[in-house]
Amino acid sequence: MEIASKEKTVTLGYTDYTSDKIYIVNLYPDNKGLWNVTCKYGKRYNANRQDIKASEVSYNAAAQIFDKITRQKLNKGYEVESGSL
């Protein structure tokens, strides 16, 4: 199915002397055929904060937002732990 192949999830982690954080970015469709981008983040094993970064947008718009967020986190020192870019 075409929609499933476009879904993306990437888990990013950041660890230093005082921090151990995780950031999970999801790109997924809704039941209307539009796309959403959400982020879940916080301390590792307690990532309980969640933001909606895009809701009911085209796939191209959602993919751009997903890539921008991921790139920003990588530039801040986060590393890919699972998923693909």
C-alpha distances in whole Angstrom, upper triangle without the diagonal:
4,6,6,7,9,11,14,17,20,24,27,30,34,37,40,44,43,40,37,34,30,28,24,22,18,16,13,12,15,15,16,13,15,16,18,20,22,24,26,29,33,35,33,33,33,31,31,31,28,28,25,25,23,22,20,20,18,15,18,20,19,18,22,23,21,22,26,26,25,28,30,30,30,33,35,35,32,30,26,26,23,19,19,20
4,6,5,7,9,13,16,19,23,26,29,33,36,39,43,42,39,36,33,29,26,23,20,17,14,12,11,14,14,15,11,13,13,16,18,20,23,25,28,32,34,33,33,33,30,31,30,27,26,23,23,21,20,18,17,15,12,14,17,16,15,18,20,18,20,23,24,23,25,28,28,28,31,33,33,30,28,25,25,22,18,17,18
4,5,5,7,10,14,17,20,23,27,30,34,37,41,40,36,33,30,26,24,20,17,14,11,8,7,10,11,12,9,10,10,13,14,17,20,22,25,29,31,30,30,30,27,27,27,23,23,20,20,17,16,14,14,12,10,13,15,13,13,17,18,16,18,21,21,21,23,26,26,26,29,31,31,28,27,23,24,20,17,16,17
4,5,5,9,12,15,18,21,25,28,31,35,38,38,34,31,28,24,22,18,16,13,10,8,9,12,13,14,12,13,12,13,15,17,19,20,24,27,29,28,27,28,25,26,25,22,22,20,20,18,18,17,17,15,12,15,17,15,14,18,18,16,18,21,21,20,23,25,25,25,28,30,29,26,25,21,21,18,14,14,15
4,6,8,11,14,18,21,24,28,31,34,38,37,34,31,28,24,22,18,16,13,11,10,11,14,16,17,14,15,13,15,16,18,20,21,24,28,30,28,28,29,26,27,27,24,23,21,21,19,19,18,17,15,12,14,17,14,13,16,18,15,16,20,20,19,21,24,24,24,27,28,28,25,23,20,20,17,13,12,13
4,6,10,13,16,19,23,26,29,33,36,36,32,30,27,23,20,17,14,11,8,8,9,13,15,15,12,12,10,12,12,15,17,19,22,26,28,27,27,28,25,25,25,22,21,18,17,16,16,15,14,12,8,10,13,11,9,13,14,12,13,16,17,16,18,21,21,21,24,26,26,23,22,19,20,16,13,12,11
4,7,10,14,17,20,24,27,30,34,33,29,27,24,20,17,13,11,8,5,5,7,11,14,15,12,12,9,10,10,12,14,16,19,23,25,24,24,24,21,22,21,18,18,16,15,14,14,14,14,13,10,12,13,10,9,13,13,11,13,16,16,15,18,20,19,20,23,24,24,21,20,17,17,14,11,11,11
4,7,10,13,17,20,23,27,30,30,26,23,20,17,14,10,8,6,5,7,10,14,17,18,15,14,11,11,9,11,12,14,16,20,22,21,21,22,19,20,19,17,16,15,14,14,15,16,15,15,11,13,14,11,9,12,12,9,10,14,13,11,14,17,16,16,20,21,21,18,16,13,14,11,7,7,8
4,7,10,13,17,20,24,27,26,23,20,17,13,11,7,6,4,6,8,12,15,18,20,18,17,13,12,10,10,10,11,13,16,18,17,17,18,15,17,16,14,15,14,14,15,16,17,17,17,14,16,16,12,11,14,13,9,11,14,12,10,14,16,14,15,18,19,19,15,14,11,11,8,6,7,8
4,6,10,13,17,20,24,23,20,17,14,11,8,6,5,7,9,12,16,19,22,23,21,20,16,14,11,11,10,11,12,15,16,15,16,17,14,16,16,15,15,15,15,16,18,20,19,20,17,17,17,14,12,14,13,9,10,13,11,8,11,13,11,11,15,16,15,11,10,7,8,6,4,6,7
4,7,10,13,17,20,20,16,13,11,7,6,4,7,9,12,15,19,21,24,26,24,23,19,17,14,12,10,9,10,12,13,11,13,14,11,14,14,14,15,16,16,18,20,22,22,23,20,21,20,17,16,17,16,12,13,14,12,9,12,14,11,11,15,14,13,10,8,6,5,5,6,9,10
4,7,10,14,17,17,13,11,8,6,5,6,8,11,14,18,21,24,27,29,27,25,21,19,15,14,11,10,9,11,12,10,13,14,12,15,15,15,15,17,16,19,22,24,24,24,22,22,21,18,17,17,16,13,13,14,11,8,11,11,8,8,12,11,10,6,5,5,5,7,9,10,11
4,7,10,14,14,10,7,6,4,6,9,11,15,18,21,25,27,30,32,30,28,25,22,18,16,13,12,10,10,10,8,11,13,11,15,15,16,17,19,19,22,25,27,27,28,26,26,25,22,21,21,19,16,16,16,14,11,13,13,9,9,12,11,9,5,5,7,6,9,12,14,14
4,7,10,10,7,6,5,6,8,12,14,18,21,24,28,30,33,35,33,31,27,24,21,19,15,14,11,10,9,9,13,14,13,16,16,17,18,21,20,24,27,30,29,30,28,28,27,24,23,23,21,18,18,18,15,13,14,13,9,9,11,9,7,5,6,9,10,13,15,17,17
4,7,8,5,4,6,9,12,15,18,21,24,27,31,33,37,38,37,35,31,28,24,22,18,17,14,12,10,9,13,14,14,18,18,20,22,24,24,27,30,33,33,34,32,32,30,28,27,26,24,22,22,21,18,16,17,16,13,13,14,11,9,8,9,12,12,15,18,20,20
4,6,5,7,9,12,15,18,21,25,28,31,35,37,40,42,40,38,34,31,27,25,21,20,16,14,12,12,16,17,17,20,21,23,24,27,26,30,33,36,36,37,35,34,33,31,29,29,27,25,24,23,21,19,19,18,15,14,15,12,10,10,12,15,15,19,22,23,23
4,6,8,12,15,18,21,24,28,31,34,38,40,43,45,43,41,37,34,30,28,24,22,19,16,14,14,17,18,19,22,22,25,26,30,29,33,36,39,39,40,38,38,36,34,33,32,30,28,28,27,24,23,23,21,18,18,18,15,13,14,16,19,18,22,25,27,27
4,7,10,14,17,20,23,27,30,33,36,38,41,43,42,39,36,32,29,26,22,20,17,14,11,12,15,16,17,19,19,22,24,27,27,31,34,37,37,39,37,37,35,33,32,32,29,27,27,26,23,22,23,21,18,18,19,15,14,14,16,19,19,22,25,27,27
4,6,10,13,16,19,23,26,29,33,34,38,39,38,36,32,29,25,22,19,17,13,10,8,9,13,13,13,16,16,19,21,24,24,28,30,34,34,35,34,34,32,29,29,28,26,24,24,23,20,19,20,18,15,16,16,13,12,11,14,16,16,19,22,24,24
4,7,11,14,17,20,24,27,30,32,35,37,36,34,30,27,23,21,17,14,11,9,6,6,9,10,11,14,15,17,19,23,23,26,29,32,32,34,32,32,31,28,27,27,25,22,23,22,19,18,19,18,14,15,17,14,12,10,12,14,13,16,19,21,22
4,7,10,13,17,20,23,27,28,32,33,32,30,26,23,20,17,13,11,7,6,4,5,9,9,8,11,12,14,16,19,19,22,25,28,28,30,28,29,27,24,24,24,21,19,19,19,16,14,16,15,11,13,15,12,11,9,11,12,12,14,17,19,19
4,7,10,13,17,19,23,25,28,30,29,27,23,20,17,14,10,8,6,6,6,5,8,9,7,10,11,12,14,16,17,20,22,25,26,27,25,26,24,21,20,21,18,16,17,17,13,12,15,14,10,12,15,13,12,8,10,10,9,11,13,15,16
4,7,10,13,16,20,22,25,27,26,23,20,16,13,10,7,6,4,7,9,9,11,11,8,10,10,10,11,13,13,16,19,22,22,23,21,22,20,17,17,17,15,12,14,14,10,9,12,11,8,11,13,12,12,8,10,10,10,11,12,14,14
4,7,10,13,17,18,22,24,22,20,17,14,10,8,5,5,6,9,12,11,12,12,9,11,10,9,10,12,12,14,17,19,20,21,19,20,19,15,15,16,14,11,12,13,10,9,13,13,10,12,15,15,15,11,11,10,10,9,10,12,12
4,7,10,14,16,19,21,19,17,13,10,7,6,5,7,9,12,15,15,16,16,12,13,12,10,10,10,9,11,14,16,16,17,15,16,15,11,11,12,10,7,9,11,8,7,11,12,10,12,15,15,16,12,13,11,12,11,10,11,10
4,6,10,12,16,17,16,14,10,8,5,5,6,8,11,15,18,17,18,17,14,15,14,11,11,10,10,10,12,14,14,15,13,14,14,10,10,12,11,8,11,13,11,10,14,15,14,16,19,19,19,16,16,14,14,12,10,11,11
4,7,10,14,15,13,11,7,6,5,7,9,12,15,19,21,21,21,21,18,18,17,14,12,11,10,9,10,11,11,11,9,11,11,7,7,10,9,7,10,12,11,11,15,16,16,17,20,21,22,19,18,16,17,14,12,12,11
4,7,10,12,10,9,6,6,7,9,12,14,17,21,24,23,23,23,19,19,18,15,14,12,12,10,10,10,11,11,9,12,12,9,10,13,12,10,13,16,15,15,18,20,20,21,24,25,25,22,22,19,19,17,14,14,14
4,7,8,6,6,4,6,9,11,15,17,21,24,27,27,26,26,22,22,21,17,16,13,14,11,9,8,9,9,8,12,12,10,11,15,14,13,16,18,18,18,21,23,23,24,27,28,29,26,26,23,23,20,17,18,17
4,5,6,6,6,7,10,12,16,18,22,25,28,28,27,26,23,22,21,17,16,13,14,12,9,7,10,11,11,15,14,12,14,17,16,16,19,21,20,21,24,25,25,27,30,30,31,28,28,26,26,23,20,21,21
4,6,7,9,11,14,16,19,21,25,28,31,31,30,29,26,25,24,21,20,17,18,15,12,10,12,13,13,17,17,15,18,21,20,19,23,24,24,25,28,29,29,31,33,34,35,32,32,29,29,26,23,24,24
4,5,9,11,15,17,21,23,27,30,33,33,33,32,28,27,26,22,21,17,18,15,11,8,10,11,12,16,16,14,17,20,19,19,23,24,24,25,28,29,30,31,34,35,36,33,33,30,31,28,25,25,25
4,7,10,14,16,20,22,26,30,33,32,32,31,28,27,26,22,21,17,17,14,11,8,9,9,9,13,13,12,14,17,17,17,20,22,22,23,26,27,28,29,32,33,34,31,31,28,29,26,23,23,22
4,7,11,14,17,20,24,27,31,30,31,30,26,25,24,20,18,14,14,10,8,5,5,6,7,10,10,9,12,14,14,14,17,19,19,21,23,24,25,27,29,30,31,29,29,26,27,25,22,21,20
4,7,10,14,17,20,24,27,27,27,26,23,22,21,17,15,11,11,8,6,5,5,6,6,9,8,6,9,11,11,11,14,16,16,17,19,21,21,23,25,26,28,25,25,23,24,21,18,18,17
4,7,10,13,17,20,24,24,24,23,19,19,17,13,11,8,8,5,5,6,7,9,8,11,9,6,9,11,10,9,13,14,13,15,18,18,19,21,23,24,25,22,23,21,22,20,17,17,16
4,7,10,13,17,20,21,21,20,17,16,14,11,9,6,5,5,7,9,9,11,10,12,10,6,8,10,7,7,10,11,10,11,14,15,15,17,20,20,21,19,19,18,19,17,15,15,14
4,7,10,14,17,18,18,17,13,13,11,7,6,4,5,7,8,12,12,15,14,15,13,10,12,13,10,9,12,13,10,12,15,15,14,17,19,19,20,17,18,17,18,16,15,16,15
4,6,10,14,14,15,14,10,10,8,6,5,6,7,10,12,15,16,18,17,18,16,12,13,14,11,9,12,12,9,10,14,13,12,15,17,16,17,14,16,15,15,15,14,15,15
4,7,10,11,12,10,6,7,6,4,7,9,10,13,15,18,19,21,20,21,20,16,17,18,15,13,15,16,12,12,16,15,13,16,18,17,17,14,16,15,14,14,14,17,17
4,7,8,10,8,5,6,5,6,9,12,13,16,18,21,22,24,23,24,22,19,19,20,16,15,17,16,12,13,16,14,11,14,17,15,15,12,14,14,14,15,16,18,18
4,6,8,6,4,6,6,9,11,15,16,19,22,25,26,28,27,27,25,22,23,23,20,18,20,19,15,15,18,16,13,16,18,15,15,13,15,16,15,16,18,20,21
4,6,5,5,8,9,12,15,19,20,23,25,28,29,31,30,30,29,26,26,26,23,21,22,22,18,18,20,18,15,17,19,16,15,13,15,16,15,17,19,21,22
4,5,6,10,12,14,17,20,21,24,26,29,30,31,29,30,29,26,25,26,24,21,22,22,19,18,20,19,15,17,19,17,15,13,13,14,12,14,17,20,21
4,6,9,12,14,18,20,22,25,26,29,30,32,30,32,30,27,27,28,25,23,24,25,21,20,23,22,19,20,23,20,19,16,16,16,14,15,18,21,23
4,6,9,12,15,18,20,23,25,28,29,31,30,31,30,26,26,28,24,22,24,24,21,20,23,22,19,21,23,20,20,17,18,18,16,17,19,22,24
4,6,8,12,15,16,20,21,24,25,27,26,27,26,22,23,24,21,18,21,21,17,17,20,19,16,18,20,18,18,15,16,16,15,15,17,20,21
4,6,10,13,16,19,20,23,25,27,26,28,26,22,24,25,21,19,22,22,18,19,22,20,18,21,23,21,21,18,20,19,18,18,20,22,23
4,7,11,13,16,17,21,22,25,24,26,23,20,22,22,19,17,20,19,16,17,20,18,16,19,21,19,20,17,19,19,19,19,20,22,22
4,7,9,12,14,17,19,21,21,22,20,17,18,19,16,15,18,17,14,15,19,17,16,19,21,19,20,18,19,19,19,19,18,20,20
4,6,9,11,14,16,19,18,20,17,14,16,17,13,13,16,15,12,14,17,16,15,18,20,19,20,18,20,19,20,20,19,20,20
4,6,7,11,12,15,15,17,14,11,14,15,11,11,15,14,12,14,17,16,16,19,21,21,22,20,22,21,21,21,19,20,19
4,7,10,11,13,13,14,11,9,11,11,8,9,12,11,9,12,14,14,14,17,19,18,21,19,20,19,21,20,19,19,17
4,7,7,10,11,12,9,7,10,10,8,9,12,12,11,14,16,16,17,20,21,22,24,22,23,22,23,22,20,20,18
4,6,9,11,13,10,8,12,13,11,12,15,16,15,17,20,20,21,23,25,25,27,25,26,24,25,24,21,22,20
4,7,9,12,10,9,12,14,13,14,17,18,17,20,22,22,23,26,27,28,30,28,28,26,27,25,23,23,21
4,7,8,6,6,10,11,10,12,15,15,16,18,20,21,22,24,26,27,29,27,27,25,27,25,22,21,20
4,5,5,6,9,10,11,12,14,16,17,18,20,21,23,24,26,28,29,27,28,25,27,25,22,20,18
4,6,5,6,9,10,10,12,14,15,16,18,20,21,22,24,26,27,25,25,22,24,22,18,17,15
4,5,5,6,9,10,11,12,14,15,16,18,20,21,22,25,26,24,24,22,24,22,19,17,15
4,6,5,6,9,10,11,13,14,15,17,19,20,21,23,25,23,24,22,25,23,20,18,16
4,5,5,6,9,10,11,12,14,15,17,18,20,21,23,21,21,20,22,20,17,16,13
4,5,5,6,8,10,10,12,14,16,16,18,20,21,19,19,17,19,18,15,13,10
4,5,5,6,9,10,10,12,14,15,16,18,20,19,19,18,21,19,17,15,11
4,5,5,6,8,10,11,12,14,15,17,19,17,18,17,20,19,16,15,12
4,6,5,6,9,10,11,12,14,16,17,15,15,14,16,15,13,11,9
4,6,5,6,9,10,10,12,14,16,14,14,13,16,15,13,11,7
4,5,5,6,9,10,11,12,15,14,15,14,18,17,16,14,11
4,5,5,6,9,10,11,13,11,13,13,15,16,14,14,11
4,5,5,6,9,10,11,9,10,9,12,12,11,10,8
4,5,5,6,9,10,9,10,11,14,15,14,12,9
4,6,5,6,9,9,11,12,16,17,16,15,13
4,5,5,7,6,8,10,13,14,14,14,12
4,5,5,5,6,8,11,13,14,13,11
4,5,7,9,12,15,17,17,16,14
4,6,9,12,15,17,18,18,16
4,6,10,12,15,17,17,16
4,7,9,12,14,14,13
4,6,9,11,11,11
4,6,7,8,9
4,7,9,11
4,7,10
4,7
4
